[in-house]
């Protein structure tokens, strides 16, 4: 599975399920039971897929 994500670098990806994120890598690394860390680079696009929810988050 990890190799599939590595091959998809630069493409738009989506996955179902709850995903915890943080703008600060150190915080993301401290999430309980984390075994995989995705580095997500979201740039200004016309896509509606990404939303900033920092005002709703503890992290």
N, C-alpha and C positions, 0 to 999 in steps of 0.2 A: 504494500500500500504506500509506503513512504516513497518508493521509487516512482510511483505514478504521480505523486505530488511534485517530486523533483523535476519530472519531465514536463509538468504543467506550469512551470515558472514563467510568468509573463502573460498567462492566459486568465480568463475569468473563471473562477471556480465557485462552487456552492456545495454545501453539505447540510444534511438534515440533523437536527438535534441541538441541544444546548451547547453553546460555545462561550466560554469565559474569555474575555479579552481585557487588555489594559494598554494604555499608551506607553507605559513604563515597563520595559523588559524585566527588570528586577522584581516587580510586583507579580507579573505573569509567571515567573519562575517559582514563586512561592505558593501558587494555587495548590490546594490539596489534591493529591493523587494525579498530578500532572506527569505524563510520560512523554508527551510530544509538545514541542513549542513551534508554532507556526509564526513566521515573520510576515505580517500582512502589510503590504504597501498599497494604500488607497490614495489614488490621485484624483484630482478634479475630473469627473467624467459626467456624461449625460445619463449615466445609469442610475436607476432608483434602487439598486441592490444594497448600497451601503448607507448607513445612517449614523450620525454621531449621537450617542445617548449618554454622554458624560454626565449630564445634569441628572440622570436617573440612576447612576451607578455609584456604588460604594468605592469602587476601584478607580 
